[in-house]
Amino acid sequence: MNTLGVTVVLGLLLGVWAQTNIERPQCDSPEAEEAALAAQDYLNAQHTHGYKYALNRIEDIKVYTKPDGDNTYKLEIELLETDCHVLDPTPLANCTVRPKRMTAVEGDCDVLLKRVGGVMTVTAFKCKTEESTEDLCLGCHTLLPLNDTTALDFVHTSLATFNNMTENIMYAVMEVGRMSSQVVSGGAIYSAEYVVVEANCTDDPCVPLNDAMAARGFCTTRGSSIAHIVDCKMFLTMMPIIDANSTVADANSTVAADTNSTVAADTNSTAAASPAMPSMVHIHTGSLSPKLGLRYHKLTTLQDPEPSGFLSSESAESSEVVPVAPAVVDAAAPAADPTADAAPAADAGSDSDSSNSAEVPVVVKIDVPVAAAHAVVDPIVVVPVCPGRKIFF
């Protein structure tokens, strides 16, 4: 073989060797669940507004293994919104997933992870957040846009009621979580959830304190502007924001800060480390049409610092075919020959010499029902490795 031929063969062998191997673990396997829970916690840490999300289902998992041992996990997971705000220190396991009748919000995410030092680490993700319109009943509460002016007026009215019940401290709205309305015979009944922060109310309107030690809480209210009930739960501690620099103010939000207030800060701290919380106020204003306004807080849409191509929807992965196990055939039983009926008549006397020297088995023809025959030759039904089980609904 000449030098050129050897070079071509070696090049082909190296190309095959360098190809990435794709493995498909079970979606409910411990390996998949470990990666999914790591993705869940990471996504919640990046989600600085709205509510925590809980894993509902692992839709798919692929493990891309390179010859050098570098493994990349690609997960497709489904998350559901809970009733715990991202600032609430309540453990996610103790949070309640919103039922469908309360307009559940679902996040579908593609997440890339690597195992670094024995720990699953997220390297990139892409999410799409949508509200569920299933199982909504006629006359049930309907989510309102977060910029609905009438519902926002109701929120501020209910907060004024709460402020009248407190002593030596006043609160301002920091963020509206969700608002909904229900039409009854007496008119519209509103429900709302919002985060409050300690405020300086010497002037009108009250100005939120831009202080990491300012008191914060989560309020729920129901009723009308005339008659309503309001209940607020104060946060004793605050959930830390992992990536404070990734918090971007919404284009429709208003940010208020007391420039004359004194902020307690370590003299050795840097400016980049000072905001350990989301923007002080995150309220959607009425600049957008209420019909176009969002009704829920979306998960962070995309984080892909070093594009790898795994998150592209145009990937060739859609054409992948999972191999199906072949049919099990008894090796002791001869395969059926479709010409077996005609052959014995033609060859009955052609092998008389050999028939005398060997024992010839007796072949008995039995009519087998068509259904039974198919049951023998059909391939084994393979239990799909994905998607996994649903945890909630």
Sequence and secondary structure as in RCSB ss.txt:
>XXXX:A:sequence
MNTLGVTVVLGLLLGVWAQTNIERPQCDSPEAEEAALAAQDYLNAQHTHGYKYALNRIEDIKVYTKPDGDNTYKL
EIELLETDCHVLDPTPLANCTVRPKRMTAVEGDCDVLLKRVGGVMTVTAFKCKTEESTEDLCLGCHTLLPLNDTT
ALDFVHTSLATFNNMTENIMYAVMEVGRMSSQVVSGGAIYSAEYVVVEANCTDDPCVPLNDAMAARGFCTTRGSS
IAHIVDCKMFLTMMPIIDANSTVADANSTVAADTNSTVAADTNSTAAASPAMPSMVHIHTGSLSPKLGLRYHKLT
TLQDPEPSGFLSSESAESSEVVPVAPAVVDAAAPAADPTADAAPAADAGSDSDSSNSAEVPVVVKIDVPVAAAHA
VVDPIVVVPVCPGRKIFF
>XXXX:A:secstr
  HHHHHHHHHHHHHHHHS EEE   TTSHHHHHHHHHHHHHHHHH  SSEEEEEEEEEEEEEEE TTS EEEEE
EEEEEEEEEETT  S GGGS B  GGG  EEEEEEEEEEEETTEEEEEEEEEEEEE  TT  TTS EEE TT HH
HHHHHHHHHHHHHHH SS EEEEEEEEEEEEEEETTEEEEEEEEEEEEEE SSSS EE   TTS EEEEEEEE S
SSEEEEEEE SS    S GGG    TTB     TTS     TT  GGGS  SS S B B TTS TTTS SS    
 EE SS  STT TT GGGG           TTS    TTTTTHHHHSTTTTHHHHHHS           HHHHHH
HHS        S   S  
